[in-house]
Amino acid sequence: MCPNDTHPASGAADAVDSAKPGPPPAAALIEDLVVANHILFDQGVVDAFGHISVRHDKRPDRFLLARNMAPGRVASEDIIEFSLDGDPVNAAGRRVYLERFIHGEIYRKRSDVMAVVHSHSHSVVPLTVVKGVRLRAIFHMAGFVGQGAPVFEIREAGGDATDLLISSNHLGRALADHFVDHDIVLMRGHGSTVVGGSIRQAVYRAVYAELNARYQLQAMQLGGEVTFLSEGESRACVQNVEGQVQRPWDLWVEQARARRNG
Ligand SMILES: [Zn+2]
């Protein structure tokens, strides 16, 4: 690890604004990001932990992410702009997520990625720890999972005494390297990270990754041989089913709003 990789702001409370904010992002983008936080909580993908970011619509070298807080409580004034190094530019002393490096390094690695969801969703975690068993597309809503999601082993990049968190640029880069041919990467003993070309697509994938994991665990318990989607089926499902991400989004927005107001 080179000295620059040891990020001075690895503590949540001491991230210092590093540059000037870019032009203000579209209000609709902020609104979508706030709603996405609420949906992910409402759908059980995140709890008090986990986060979603979006690439800045006017500065592709910046991204937007809430301050350090539970996603279900995020409001528009909690959204902070970051450089791809994970440095805030308008935190003004507010605490930031320890794992913001996940987001910046993936945006740096994949120019097509517009949104990133990181979670510890319950059914995915068991599939990060058993050698020889990989999360794999089991139904048509989760074709993006493909023929086996890679598992990021933090010991390879950080040794065997980390807290499992992606708390530096060095670890963020090591994780981002796994996204070259994949849109979901599992993280051993921790959770997963999912990317999309929009907030809606990333949220859709995060919700259905959790469902895919649950169905896979249930199918494996039945004891017979599990038939997964083929490579061709996975591809066709991504092309056809994911064109409809607006439909669940509209439903989830309404559900999350009703439960917040209820
Ligand atoms: Zn995490």
Residues whose N, C-alpha, C, O or C-beta is under 5 A from the ligand:
A	BS01	ZN	none
